[in-house]
């Protein structure tokens, strides 16, 4: 989860950048993979990349 001020603008795709960072971290530091992808109604498989990540970016509103 991330919060960003309402006047903060980025020229990149925030979700793509965060996903790439997650992928790179798991490749470089050998973290445990825990994201499961459904194959059918009863079976799942580990994705091996910990993606897709759940990414939520909220706009922080300042109160005056």
URNOR-V97931 format. One record per backbone hydrogen bond with DSSP energy under -1.0 kcal/mol. CO is the residue of the C=O (numbers start at 0). NH is the residue of the N-H. If there is no record, write none. Layout:
CO	NH
CO	NH
//
This chain:
1	57
3	59
4	7
11	13
12	16
13	17
14	18
15	19
16	20
17	21
18	22
19	23
20	24
21	25
22	26
23	27
24	28
34	46
36	44
42	38
42	39
44	36
55	1
57	3
59	5
//
